[in-house]
Amino acid sequence: MTESQAPRIHRPPIVVLGVQQNDPPYRLVEIAGELAGKAHSVLDVIEIAREVGLDDVDLDDPDVVRWVGGDKFTWTSFWPPHRSHRSHRSHHEHRAKRARGAGSGDVD
């Protein structure tokens, strides 16, 4: 196979990585393979692109932007489910209370 016949792998200039859990959550943005910034929304992605000279970026064009771990509307992570220790404990307390009150007329 000659070089002209070899398949070309195209990497979009902008890659928006998956959601990082934080308060607030964010996504890292790479431009031309280099870390360019942290985005909390699509507006941040556009601003980061402008800062490096990329104007009028089409966020829907897969030749321009690659979205990893979701699309341009994904700004929170649903996996693994974030559950505080307190809410977990409350669930068990509620179940224990129901078990104790079974048949005693208690209403939750």
FISENU-727536 format. One record per residue: residue in one letter; z, x, y of N, C-alpha, C in turn. Coordinates in steps of 0.1 Angstrom, whole numbers. Layout:
// residues N
<site><code>A</code><n_Z>Z</n_Z><n_X>X</n_X><n_Y>Y</n_Y><ca_Z>Z</ca_Z><ca_X>X</ca_X><ca_Y>Y</ca_Y><c_Z>Z</c_Z><c_X>X</c_X><c_Y>Y</c_Y></site>
...
END
This chain:
// residues 108
<site><code>M</code><n_Z>0</n_Z><n_X>8</n_X><n_Y>-12</n_Y><ca_Z>0</ca_Z><ca_X>0</ca_X><ca_Y>0</ca_Y><c_Z>0</c_Z><c_X>9</c_X><c_Y>12</c_Y></site>
<site><code>T</code><n_Z>-9</n_Z><n_X>6</n_X><n_Y>21</n_Y><ca_Z>-9</ca_Z><ca_X>14</ca_X><ca_Y>34</ca_Y><c_Z>0</c_Z><c_X>8</c_X><c_Y>44</c_Y></site>
<site><code>E</code><n_Z>3</n_Z><n_X>16</n_X><n_Y>54</n_Y><ca_Z>12</ca_Z><ca_X>12</ca_X><ca_Y>65</ca_Y><c_Z>8</c_Z><c_X>-1</c_X><c_Y>71</c_Y></site>
<site><code>S</code><n_Z>-5</n_Z><n_X>-3</n_X><n_Y>73</n_Y><ca_Z>-10</ca_Z><ca_X>-16</ca_X><ca_Y>79</ca_Y><c_Z>-8</c_Z><c_X>-28</c_X><c_Y>70</c_Y></site>
<site><code>Q</code><n_Z>-7</n_Z><n_X>-26</n_X><n_Y>57</n_Y><ca_Z>-4</ca_Z><ca_X>-37</ca_X><ca_Y>48</ca_Y><c_Z>10</c_Z><c_X>-39</c_X><c_Y>45</c_Y></site>
<site><code>A</code><n_Z>19</n_Z><n_X>-30</n_X><n_Y>49</n_Y><ca_Z>33</ca_Z><ca_X>-32</ca_X><ca_Y>47</ca_Y><c_Z>39</c_Z><c_X>-44</c_X><c_Y>55</c_Y></site>
<site><code>P</code><n_Z>47</n_Z><n_X>-52</n_X><n_Y>49</n_Y><ca_Z>53</ca_Z><ca_X>-63</ca_X><ca_Y>57</ca_Y><c_Z>62</c_Z><c_X>-57</c_X><c_Y>68</c_Y></site>
<site><code>R</code><n_Z>61</n_Z><n_X>-64</n_X><n_Y>80</n_Y><ca_Z>69</ca_Z><ca_X>-59</ca_X><ca_Y>91</ca_Y><c_Z>81</c_Z><c_X>-68</c_X><c_Y>92</c_Y></site>
<site><code>I</code><n_Z>92</n_Z><n_X>-62</n_X><n_Y>94</n_Y><ca_Z>105</ca_Z><ca_X>-69</ca_X><ca_Y>96</ca_Y><c_Z>107</c_Z><c_X>-70</c_X><c_Y>111</c_Y></site>
<site><code>H</code><n_Z>108</n_Z><n_X>-82</n_X><n_Y>116</n_Y><ca_Z>110</ca_Z><ca_X>-84</ca_X><ca_Y>130</ca_Y><c_Z>124</c_Z><c_X>-87</c_X><c_Y>133</c_Y></site>
<site><code>R</code><n_Z>131</n_Z><n_X>-80</n_X><n_Y>141</n_Y><ca_Z>144</ca_Z><ca_X>-83</ca_X><ca_Y>145</ca_Y><c_Z>144</c_Z><c_X>-87</c_X><c_Y>159</c_Y></site>
<site><code>P</code><n_Z>149</n_Z><n_X>-100</n_X><n_Y>162</n_Y><ca_Z>149</ca_Z><ca_X>-105</ca_X><ca_Y>175</ca_Y><c_Z>157</c_Z><c_X>-95</c_X><c_Y>184</c_Y></site>
<site><code>P</code><n_Z>154</n_Z><n_X>-95</n_X><n_Y>197</n_Y><ca_Z>161</ca_Z><ca_X>-86</ca_X><ca_Y>206</ca_Y><c_Z>176</c_Z><c_X>-90</c_X><c_Y>208</c_Y></site>
<site><code>I</code><n_Z>178</n_Z><n_X>-103</n_X><n_Y>207</n_Y><ca_Z>192</ca_Z><ca_X>-108</ca_X><ca_Y>209</ca_Y><c_Z>197</c_Z><c_X>-113</c_X><c_Y>195</c_Y></site>
<site><code>V</code><n_Z>209</n_Z><n_X>-108</n_X><n_Y>191</n_Y><ca_Z>216</ca_Z><ca_X>-114</ca_X><ca_Y>180</ca_Y><c_Z>230</c_Z><c_X>-118</c_X><c_Y>184</c_Y></site>
<site><code>V</code><n_Z>233</n_Z><n_X>-131</n_X><n_Y>181</n_Y><ca_Z>246</ca_Z><ca_X>-137</ca_X><ca_Y>184</ca_Y><c_Z>253</c_Z><c_X>-138</c_X><c_Y>171</c_Y></site>
<site><code>L</code><n_Z>264</n_Z><n_X>-130</n_X><n_Y>170</n_Y><ca_Z>271</ca_Z><ca_X>-129</ca_X><ca_Y>157</ca_Y><c_Z>281</c_Z><c_X>-141</c_X><c_Y>156</c_Y></site>
<site><code>G</code><n_Z>286</n_Z><n_X>-143</n_X><n_Y>144</n_Y><ca_Z>295</ca_Z><ca_X>-154</ca_X><ca_Y>140</ca_Y><c_Z>307</c_Z><c_X>-155</c_X><c_Y>149</c_Y></site>
<site><code>V</code><n_Z>313</n_Z><n_X>-167</n_X><n_Y>149</n_Y><ca_Z>325</ca_Z><ca_X>-170</ca_X><ca_Y>157</ca_Y><c_Z>337</c_Z><c_X>-161</c_X><c_Y>153</c_Y></site>
<site><code>Q</code><n_Z>344</n_Z><n_X>-156</n_X><n_Y>163</n_Y><ca_Z>356</ca_Z><ca_X>-148</ca_X><ca_Y>161</ca_Y><c_Z>368</c_Z><c_X>-157</c_X><c_Y>165</c_Y></site>
<site><code>Q</code><n_Z>377</n_Z><n_X>-159</n_X><n_Y>156</n_Y><ca_Z>389</ca_Z><ca_X>-167</ca_X><ca_Y>160</ca_Y><c_Z>397</c_Z><c_X>-160</c_X><c_Y>170</c_Y></site>
<site><code>N</code><n_Z>400</n_Z><n_X>-166</n_X><n_Y>181</n_Y><ca_Z>408</ca_Z><ca_X>-161</ca_X><ca_Y>192</ca_Y><c_Z>411</c_Z><c_X>-173</c_X><c_Y>200</c_Y></site>
<site><code>D</code><n_Z>418</n_Z><n_X>-171</n_X><n_Y>211</n_Y><ca_Z>421</ca_Z><ca_X>-183</ca_X><ca_Y>220</ca_Y><c_Z>416</c_Z><c_X>-179</c_X><c_Y>233</c_Y></site>
<site><code>P</code><n_Z>404</n_Z><n_X>-183</n_X><n_Y>237</n_Y><ca_Z>395</ca_Z><ca_X>-192</ca_X><ca_Y>230</ca_Y><c_Z>386</c_Z><c_X>-183</c_X><c_Y>221</c_Y></site>
<site><code>P</code><n_Z>380</n_Z><n_X>-190</n_X><n_Y>211</n_Y><ca_Z>370</ca_Z><ca_X>-184</ca_X><ca_Y>202</ca_Y><c_Z>359</c_Z><c_X>-178</c_X><c_Y>209</c_Y></site>
<site><code>Y</code><n_Z>352</n_Z><n_X>-168</n_X><n_Y>204</n_Y><ca_Z>341</ca_Z><ca_X>-162</ca_X><ca_Y>210</ca_Y><c_Z>331</c_Z><c_X>-157</c_X><c_Y>200</c_Y></site>
<site><code>R</code><n_Z>319</n_Z><n_X>-153</n_X><n_Y>204</n_Y><ca_Z>309</ca_Z><ca_X>-147</ca_X><ca_Y>196</ca_Y><c_Z>304</c_Z><c_X>-134</c_X><c_Y>202</c_Y></site>
<site><code>L</code><n_Z>302</n_Z><n_X>-123</n_X><n_Y>195</n_Y><ca_Z>297</ca_Z><ca_X>-111</ca_X><ca_Y>200</ca_Y><c_Z>282</c_Z><c_X>-112</c_X><c_Y>201</c_Y></site>
<site><code>V</code><n_Z>277</n_Z><n_X>-105</n_X><n_Y>211</n_Y><ca_Z>262</ca_Z><ca_X>-105</ca_X><ca_Y>214</ca_Y><c_Z>257</c_Z><c_X>-91</c_X><c_Y>213</c_Y></site>
<site><code>E</code><n_Z>247</n_Z><n_X>-89</n_X><n_Y>205</n_Y><ca_Z>240</ca_Z><ca_X>-76</ca_X><ca_Y>204</ca_Y><c_Z>226</c_Z><c_X>-78</c_X><c_Y>211</c_Y></site>
<site><code>I</code><n_Z>222</n_Z><n_X>-68</n_X><n_Y>218</n_Y><ca_Z>209</ca_Z><ca_X>-68</ca_X><ca_Y>224</ca_Y><c_Z>203</c_Z><c_X>-54</c_X><c_Y>221</c_Y></site>
<site><code>A</code><n_Z>191</n_Z><n_X>-55</n_X><n_Y>214</n_Y><ca_Z>184</ca_Z><ca_X>-43</ca_X><ca_Y>209</ca_Y><c_Z>193</c_Z><c_X>-34</c_X><c_Y>200</c_Y></site>
<site><code>G</code><n_Z>201</n_Z><n_X>-41</n_X><n_Y>192</n_Y><ca_Z>210</ca_Z><ca_X>-34</ca_X><ca_Y>183</ca_Y><c_Z>223</c_Z><c_X>-28</c_X><c_Y>188</c_Y></site>
<site><code>E</code><n_Z>225</n_Z><n_X>-30</n_X><n_Y>201</n_Y><ca_Z>237</ca_Z><ca_X>-25</ca_X><ca_Y>208</ca_Y><c_Z>246</c_Z><c_X>-37</c_X><c_Y>212</c_Y></site>
<site><code>L</code><n_Z>259</n_Z><n_X>-35</n_X><n_Y>210</n_Y><ca_Z>269</ca_Z><ca_X>-45</ca_X><ca_Y>215</ca_Y><c_Z>268</c_Z><c_X>-47</c_X><c_Y>230</c_Y></site>
<site><code>A</code><n_Z>265</n_Z><n_X>-59</n_X><n_Y>234</n_Y><ca_Z>263</ca_Z><ca_X>-61</ca_X><ca_Y>248</ca_Y><c_Z>274</c_Z><c_X>-69</c_X><c_Y>255</c_Y></site>
<site><code>G</code><n_Z>282</n_Z><n_X>-77</n_X><n_Y>247</n_Y><ca_Z>292</ca_Z><ca_X>-85</ca_X><ca_Y>253</ca_Y><c_Z>298</c_Z><c_X>-95</c_X><c_Y>244</c_Y></site>
<site><code>K</code><n_Z>307</n_Z><n_X>-103</n_X><n_Y>250</n_Y><ca_Z>314</ca_Z><ca_X>-113</ca_X><ca_Y>243</ca_Y><c_Z>311</c_Z><c_X>-126</c_X><c_Y>250</c_Y></site>
<site><code>A</code><n_Z>306</n_Z><n_X>-136</n_X><n_Y>242</n_Y><ca_Z>302</ca_Z><ca_X>-149</ca_X><ca_Y>247</ca_Y><c_Z>312</c_Z><c_X>-160</c_X><c_Y>243</c_Y></site>
<site><code>H</code><n_Z>315</n_Z><n_X>-169</n_X><n_Y>252</n_Y><ca_Z>323</ca_Z><ca_X>-181</ca_X><ca_Y>249</ca_Y><c_Z>315</c_Z><c_X>-193</c_X><c_Y>249</c_Y></site>
<site><code>S</code><n_Z>302</n_Z><n_X>-192</n_X><n_Y>253</n_Y><ca_Z>293</ca_Z><ca_X>-203</ca_X><ca_Y>254</ca_Y><c_Z>279</c_Z><c_X>-198</c_X><c_Y>255</c_Y></site>
<site><code>V</code><n_Z>269</n_Z><n_X>-207</n_X><n_Y>255</n_Y><ca_Z>255</ca_Z><ca_X>-203</ca_X><ca_Y>256</ca_Y><c_Z>253</c_Z><c_X>-198</c_X><c_Y>270</c_Y></site>
<site><code>L</code><n_Z>260</n_Z><n_X>-202</n_X><n_Y>280</n_Y><ca_Z>258</ca_Z><ca_X>-197</ca_X><ca_Y>293</ca_Y><c_Z>262</c_Z><c_X>-182</c_X><c_Y>294</c_Y></site>
<site><code>D</code><n_Z>272</n_Z><n_X>-178</n_X><n_Y>286</n_Y><ca_Z>275</ca_Z><ca_X>-164</ca_X><ca_Y>286</ca_Y><c_Z>264</c_Z><c_X>-156</c_X><c_Y>279</c_Y></site>
<site><code>V</code><n_Z>258</n_Z><n_X>-162</n_X><n_Y>269</n_Y><ca_Z>247</ca_Z><ca_X>-155</ca_X><ca_Y>262</ca_Y><c_Z>236</c_Z><c_X>-152</c_X><c_Y>272</c_Y></site>
<site><code>I</code><n_Z>232</n_Z><n_X>-162</n_X><n_Y>280</n_Y><ca_Z>222</ca_Z><ca_X>-161</ca_X><ca_Y>290</ca_Y><c_Z>226</c_Z><c_X>-151</c_X><c_Y>301</c_Y></site>
<site><code>E</code><n_Z>238</n_Z><n_X>-151</n_X><n_Y>305</n_Y><ca_Z>243</ca_Z><ca_X>-141</ca_X><ca_Y>315</ca_Y><c_Z>243</c_Z><c_X>-127</c_X><c_Y>310</c_Y></site>
<site><code>I</code><n_Z>247</n_Z><n_X>-125</n_X><n_Y>297</n_Y><ca_Z>246</ca_Z><ca_X>-112</ca_X><ca_Y>291</ca_Y><c_Z>232</c_Z><c_X>-107</c_X><c_Y>290</c_Y></site>
<site><code>A</code><n_Z>223</n_Z><n_X>-116</n_X><n_Y>287</n_Y><ca_Z>208</ca_Z><ca_X>-112</ca_X><ca_Y>286</ca_Y><c_Z>203</c_Z><c_X>-108</c_X><c_Y>300</c_Y></site>
<site><code>R</code><n_Z>207</n_Z><n_X>-116</n_X><n_Y>310</n_Y><ca_Z>203</ca_Z><ca_X>-112</ca_X><ca_Y>324</ca_Y><c_Z>208</c_Z><c_X>-99</c_X><c_Y>328</c_Y></site>
<site><code>E</code><n_Z>220</n_Z><n_X>-96</n_X><n_Y>324</n_Y><ca_Z>226</ca_Z><ca_X>-83</ca_X><ca_Y>329</ca_Y><c_Z>218</c_Z><c_X>-71</c_X><c_Y>323</c_Y></site>
<site><code>V</code><n_Z>211</n_Z><n_X>-73</n_X><n_Y>312</n_Y><ca_Z>203</ca_Z><ca_X>-62</ca_X><ca_Y>307</ca_Y><c_Z>189</c_Z><c_X>-63</c_X><c_Y>310</c_Y></site>
<site><code>G</code><n_Z>185</n_Z><n_X>-73</n_X><n_Y>319</n_Y><ca_Z>171</ca_Z><ca_X>-74</ca_X><ca_Y>323</ca_Y><c_Z>163</c_Z><c_X>-84</c_X><c_Y>316</c_Y></site>
<site><code>L</code><n_Z>169</n_Z><n_X>-92</n_X><n_Y>307</n_Y><ca_Z>161</ca_Z><ca_X>-102</ca_X><ca_Y>300</ca_Y><c_Z>163</c_Z><c_X>-116</c_X><c_Y>307</c_Y></site>
<site><code>D</code><n_Z>153</n_Z><n_X>-120</n_X><n_Y>315</n_Y><ca_Z>154</ca_Z><ca_X>-133</ca_X><ca_Y>322</ca_Y><c_Z>147</c_Z><c_X>-144</c_X><c_Y>314</c_Y></site>
<site><code>D</code><n_Z>151</n_Z><n_X>-156</n_X><n_Y>317</n_Y><ca_Z>144</ca_Z><ca_X>-168</ca_X><ca_Y>311</ca_Y><c_Z>144</c_Z><c_X>-167</c_X><c_Y>296</c_Y></site>
<site><code>V</code><n_Z>155</n_Z><n_X>-165</n_X><n_Y>290</n_Y><ca_Z>156</ca_Z><ca_X>-163</ca_X><ca_Y>275</ca_Y><c_Z>156</c_Z><c_X>-177</c_X><c_Y>269</c_Y></site>
<site><code>D</code><n_Z>147</n_Z><n_X>-179</n_X><n_Y>259</n_Y><ca_Z>146</ca_Z><ca_X>-192</ca_X><ca_Y>252</ca_Y><c_Z>155</c_Z><c_X>-191</c_X><c_Y>240</c_Y></site>
<site><code>L</code><n_Z>167</n_Z><n_X>-197</n_X><n_Y>241</n_Y><ca_Z>177</ca_Z><ca_X>-196</ca_X><ca_Y>230</ca_Y><c_Z>173</c_Z><c_X>-203</c_X><c_Y>217</c_Y></site>
<site><code>D</code><n_Z>162</n_Z><n_X>-211</n_X><n_Y>218</n_Y><ca_Z>157</ca_Z><ca_X>-218</ca_X><ca_Y>206</ca_Y><c_Z>146</c_Z><c_X>-210</c_X><c_Y>199</c_Y></site>
<site><code>D</code><n_Z>141</n_Z><n_X>-199</n_X><n_Y>204</n_Y><ca_Z>130</ca_Z><ca_X>-192</ca_X><ca_Y>198</ca_Y><c_Z>136</c_Z><c_X>-181</c_X><c_Y>189</c_Y></site>
<site><code>P</code><n_Z>133</n_Z><n_X>-183</n_X><n_Y>176</n_Y><ca_Z>139</ca_Z><ca_X>-173</ca_X><ca_Y>166</ca_Y><c_Z>133</c_Z><c_X>-159</c_X><c_Y>167</c_Y></site>
<site><code>D</code><n_Z>122</n_Z><n_X>-158</n_X><n_Y>175</n_Y><ca_Z>116</ca_Z><ca_X>-144</ca_X><ca_Y>178</ca_Y><c_Z>124</c_Z><c_X>-137</c_X><c_Y>189</c_Y></site>
<site><code>V</code><n_Z>132</n_Z><n_X>-145</n_X><n_Y>196</n_Y><ca_Z>140</ca_Z><ca_X>-139</ca_X><ca_Y>207</ca_Y><c_Z>155</c_Z><c_X>-138</c_X><c_Y>204</c_Y></site>
<site><code>V</code><n_Z>160</n_Z><n_X>-149</n_X><n_Y>197</n_Y><ca_Z>175</ca_Z><ca_X>-149</ca_X><ca_Y>194</ca_Y><c_Z>177</c_Z><c_X>-153</c_X><c_Y>180</c_Y></site>
<site><code>R</code><n_Z>186</n_Z><n_X>-145</n_X><n_Y>173</n_Y><ca_Z>190</ca_Z><ca_X>-148</ca_X><ca_Y>160</ca_Y><c_Z>205</c_Z><c_X>-152</c_X><c_Y>160</c_Y></site>
<site><code>W</code><n_Z>208</n_Z><n_X>-164</n_X><n_Y>156</n_Y><ca_Z>221</ca_Z><ca_X>-169</ca_X><ca_Y>156</ca_Y><c_Z>227</c_Z><c_X>-167</c_X><c_Y>142</c_Y></site>
<site><code>V</code><n_Z>238</n_Z><n_X>-160</n_X><n_Y>141</n_Y><ca_Z>244</ca_Z><ca_X>-157</ca_X><ca_Y>128</ca_Y><c_Z>257</c_Z><c_X>-166</c_X><c_Y>127</c_Y></site>
<site><code>G</code><n_Z>258</n_Z><n_X>-173</n_X><n_Y>116</n_Y><ca_Z>270</ca_Z><ca_X>-181</ca_X><ca_Y>113</ca_Y><c_Z>270</c_Z><c_X>-194</c_X><c_Y>122</c_Y></site>
<site><code>G</code><n_Z>259</n_Z><n_X>-199</n_X><n_Y>124</n_Y><ca_Z>258</ca_Z><ca_X>-212</ca_X><ca_Y>132</ca_Y><c_Z>247</c_Z><c_X>-211</c_X><c_Y>142</c_Y></site>
<site><code>D</code><n_Z>246</n_Z><n_X>-221</n_X><n_Y>150</n_Y><ca_Z>235</ca_Z><ca_X>-221</ca_X><ca_Y>160</ca_Y><c_Z>241</c_Z><c_X>-221</c_X><c_Y>174</c_Y></site>
<site><code>K</code><n_Z>233</n_Z><n_X>-224</n_X><n_Y>184</n_Y><ca_Z>238</ca_Z><ca_X>-223</ca_X><ca_Y>198</ca_Y><c_Z>249</c_Z><c_X>-233</c_X><c_Y>201</c_Y></site>
<site><code>F</code><n_Z>251</n_Z><n_X>-242</n_X><n_Y>192</n_Y><ca_Z>262</ca_Z><ca_X>-252</ca_X><ca_Y>194</ca_Y><c_Z>275</c_Z><c_X>-249</c_X><c_Y>187</c_Y></site>
<site><code>T</code><n_Z>275</n_Z><n_X>-238</n_X><n_Y>179</n_Y><ca_Z>286</ca_Z><ca_X>-234</ca_X><ca_Y>171</ca_Y><c_Z>295</c_Z><c_X>-224</c_X><c_Y>179</c_Y></site>
<site><code>W</code><n_Z>306</n_Z><n_X>-229</n_X><n_Y>184</n_Y><ca_Z>315</ca_Z><ca_X>-220</ca_X><ca_Y>191</ca_Y><c_Z>330</c_Z><c_X>-221</c_X><c_Y>186</c_Y></site>
<site><code>T</code><n_Z>332</n_Z><n_X>-228</n_X><n_Y>175</n_Y><ca_Z>345</ca_Z><ca_X>-227</ca_X><ca_Y>168</ca_Y><c_Z>342</c_Z><c_X>-226</c_X><c_Y>154</c_Y></site>
<site><code>S</code><n_Z>352</n_Z><n_X>-220</n_X><n_Y>147</n_Y><ca_Z>350</ca_Z><ca_X>-218</ca_X><ca_Y>132</ca_Y><c_Z>358</c_Z><c_X>-229</c_X><c_Y>125</c_Y></site>
<site><code>F</code><n_Z>352</n_Z><n_X>-234</n_X><n_Y>115</n_Y><ca_Z>359</ca_Z><ca_X>-245</ca_X><ca_Y>107</ca_Y><c_Z>363</c_Z><c_X>-239</c_X><c_Y>93</c_Y></site>
<site><code>W</code><n_Z>360</n_Z><n_X>-226</n_X><n_Y>91</n_Y><ca_Z>364</ca_Z><ca_X>-220</ca_X><ca_Y>78</ca_Y><c_Z>369</c_Z><c_X>-206</c_X><c_Y>81</c_Y></site>
<site><code>P</code><n_Z>381</n_Z><n_X>-202</n_X><n_Y>76</n_Y><ca_Z>390</ca_Z><ca_X>-210</ca_X><ca_Y>68</ca_Y><c_Z>397</c_Z><c_X>-220</c_X><c_Y>78</c_Y></site>
<site><code>P</code><n_Z>401</n_Z><n_X>-231</n_X><n_Y>73</n_Y><ca_Z>408</ca_Z><ca_X>-241</ca_X><ca_Y>82</ca_Y><c_Z>420</c_Z><c_X>-235</c_X><c_Y>88</c_Y></site>
<site><code>H</code><n_Z>421</n_Z><n_X>-236</n_X><n_Y>101</n_Y><ca_Z>433</ca_Z><ca_X>-231</ca_X><ca_Y>108</ca_Y><c_Z>444</c_Z><c_X>-241</c_X><c_Y>108</c_Y></site>
<site><code>R</code><n_Z>454</n_Z><n_X>-237</n_X><n_Y>102</n_Y><ca_Z>466</ca_Z><ca_X>-246</ca_X><ca_Y>100</ca_Y><c_Z>478</c_Z><c_X>-239</c_X><c_Y>103</c_Y></site>
<site><code>S</code><n_Z>486</n_Z><n_X>-244</n_X><n_Y>112</n_Y><ca_Z>498</ca_Z><ca_X>-237</ca_X><ca_Y>116</ca_Y><c_Z>509</c_Z><c_X>-239</c_X><c_Y>105</c_Y></site>
<site><code>H</code><n_Z>518</n_Z><n_X>-230</n_X><n_Y>104</n_Y><ca_Z>529</ca_Z><ca_X>-231</ca_X><ca_Y>94</ca_Y><c_Z>537</c_Z><c_X>-244</c_X><c_Y>97</c_Y></site>
<site><code>R</code><n_Z>539</n_Z><n_X>-248</n_X><n_Y>109</n_Y><ca_Z>546</ca_Z><ca_X>-260</ca_X><ca_Y>113</ca_Y><c_Z>540</c_Z><c_X>-272</c_X><c_Y>108</c_Y></site>
<site><code>S</code><n_Z>526</n_Z><n_X>-274</n_X><n_Y>109</n_Y><ca_Z>520</ca_Z><ca_X>-286</ca_X><ca_Y>105</ca_Y><c_Z>520</c_Z><c_X>-286</c_X><c_Y>89</c_Y></site>
<site><code>H</code><n_Z>519</n_Z><n_X>-275</n_X><n_Y>83</n_Y><ca_Z>520</ca_Z><ca_X>-274</ca_X><ca_Y>68</ca_Y><c_Z>534</c_Z><c_X>-279</c_X><c_Y>64</c_Y></site>
<site><code>R</code><n_Z>544</n_Z><n_X>-274</n_X><n_Y>70</n_Y><ca_Z>558</ca_Z><ca_X>-278</ca_X><ca_Y>67</ca_Y><c_Z>560</c_Z><c_X>-293</c_X><c_Y>69</c_Y></site>
<site><code>S</code><n_Z>555</n_Z><n_X>-298</n_X><n_Y>80</n_Y><ca_Z>557</ca_Z><ca_X>-312</ca_X><ca_Y>84</ca_Y><c_Z>550</c_Z><c_X>-321</c_X><c_Y>73</c_Y></site>
<site><code>H</code><n_Z>539</n_Z><n_X>-317</n_X><n_Y>68</n_Y><ca_Z>532</ca_Z><ca_X>-324</ca_X><ca_Y>57</ca_Y><c_Z>541</c_Z><c_X>-325</c_X><c_Y>45</c_Y></site>
<site><code>H</code><n_Z>548</n_Z><n_X>-314</n_X><n_Y>41</n_Y><ca_Z>557</ca_Z><ca_X>-314</ca_X><ca_Y>29</ca_Y><c_Z>569</c_Z><c_X>-322</c_X><c_Y>32</c_Y></site>
<site><code>E</code><n_Z>575</n_Z><n_X>-321</n_X><n_Y>44</n_Y><ca_Z>586</ca_Z><ca_X>-329</ca_X><ca_Y>48</ca_Y><c_Z>583</c_Z><c_X>-344</c_X><c_Y>47</c_Y></site>
<site><code>H</code><n_Z>571</n_Z><n_X>-348</n_X><n_Y>52</n_Y><ca_Z>567</ca_Z><ca_X>-362</ca_X><ca_Y>51</ca_Y><c_Z>566</c_Z><c_X>-366</c_X><c_Y>37</c_Y></site>
<site><code>R</code><n_Z>560</n_Z><n_X>-358</n_X><n_Y>28</n_Y><ca_Z>559</ca_Z><ca_X>-362</ca_X><ca_Y>14</ca_Y><c_Z>573</c_Z><c_X>-363</c_X><c_Y>8</c_Y></site>
<site><code>A</code><n_Z>582</n_Z><n_X>-354</n_X><n_Y>11</n_Y><ca_Z>596</ca_Z><ca_X>-355</ca_X><ca_Y>5</ca_Y><c_Z>603</c_Z><c_X>-367</c_X><c_Y>10</c_Y></site>
<site><code>K</code><n_Z>601</n_Z><n_X>-370</n_X><n_Y>22</n_Y><ca_Z>608</ca_Z><ca_X>-382</ca_X><ca_Y>28</ca_Y><c_Z>603</c_Z><c_X>-395</c_X><c_Y>21</c_Y></site>
<site><code>R</code><n_Z>590</n_Z><n_X>-395</n_X><n_Y>19</n_Y><ca_Z>584</ca_Z><ca_X>-407</ca_X><ca_Y>12</ca_Y><c_Z>589</c_Z><c_X>-408</c_X><c_Y>-2</c_Y></site>
<site><code>A</code><n_Z>591</n_Z><n_X>-396</n_X><n_Y>-9</n_Y><ca_Z>596</ca_Z><ca_X>-397</ca_X><ca_Y>-23</ca_Y><c_Z>610</c_Z><c_X>-401</c_X><c_Y>-23</c_Y></site>
<site><code>R</code><n_Z>618</n_Z><n_X>-397</n_X><n_Y>-13</n_Y><ca_Z>632</ca_Z><ca_X>-401</ca_X><ca_Y>-13</ca_Y><c_Z>634</c_Z><c_X>-416</c_X><c_Y>-10</c_Y></site>
<site><code>G</code><n_Z>625</n_Z><n_X>-420</n_X><n_Y>-1</n_Y><ca_Z>626</ca_Z><ca_X>-434</ca_X><ca_Y>4</ca_Y><c_Z>619</c_Z><c_X>-444</c_X><c_Y>-4</c_Y></site>
<site><code>A</code><n_Z>612</n_Z><n_X>-440</n_X><n_Y>-15</n_Y><ca_Z>605</ca_Z><ca_X>-449</ca_X><ca_Y>-23</ca_Y><c_Z>614</c_Z><c_X>-460</c_X><c_Y>-29</c_Y></site>
<site><code>G</code><n_Z>610</n_Z><n_X>-472</n_X><n_Y>-26</n_Y><ca_Z>618</ca_Z><ca_X>-484</ca_X><ca_Y>-31</ca_Y><c_Z>630</c_Z><c_X>-487</c_X><c_Y>-23</c_Y></site>
<site><code>S</code><n_Z>633</n_Z><n_X>-479</n_X><n_Y>-12</n_Y><ca_Z>645</ca_Z><ca_X>-482</ca_X><ca_Y>-4</ca_Y><c_Z>643</c_Z><c_X>-490</c_X><c_Y>8</c_Y></site>
<site><code>G</code><n_Z>630</n_Z><n_X>-494</n_X><n_Y>10</n_Y><ca_Z>626</ca_Z><ca_X>-502</ca_X><ca_Y>22</ca_Y><c_Z>624</c_Z><c_X>-494</c_X><c_Y>34</c_Y></site>
<site><code>D</code><n_Z>624</n_Z><n_X>-480</n_X><n_Y>34</n_Y><ca_Z>621</ca_Z><ca_X>-472</ca_X><ca_Y>45</ca_Y><c_Z>606</c_Z><c_X>-473</c_X><c_Y>48</c_Y></site>
<site><code>V</code><n_Z>603</n_Z><n_X>-474</n_X><n_Y>61</n_Y><ca_Z>589</ca_Z><ca_X>-474</ca_X><ca_Y>65</ca_Y><c_Z>587</c_Z><c_X>-462</c_X><c_Y>73</c_Y></site>
<site><code>D</code><n_Z>576</n_Z><n_X>-455</n_X><n_Y>70</n_Y><ca_Z>572</ca_Z><ca_X>-443</ca_X><ca_Y>78</ca_Y><c_Z>564</c_Z><c_X>-446</c_X><c_Y>90</c_Y></site>
END
